[in-house]
């Protein structure tokens, strides 16, 4: 998994490209990014399936903030990003969320 950040010079926005590799996707039909930037709503930020078996999506995030997120695979499996900037315990206390800092 990876996060690629590109800051815009014209406004305080960072374009973050999220990528889930084929090895993690394991033939998934659909993967979504679910997090603070979309009110934790599954399906709001679907990732595009590539011919390589990877999934990718680019999200515009306001700079100067941290955002918690996770990947939702086929609507029932949650995955963290192995290259997240950091991890924080969920409010449920049973797992961690990935964090991207922009």
ABEGO torsion letter per residue (X at the ends): XBBBBBBBAABBBBBBBBBBBAAAAGGBABBBBBBAAAGGBBGABBBBBBAAGBBBBBBBBBBGBBBBBBBBBGGABBBBBAABABBBBBAAGABBBBBBBX
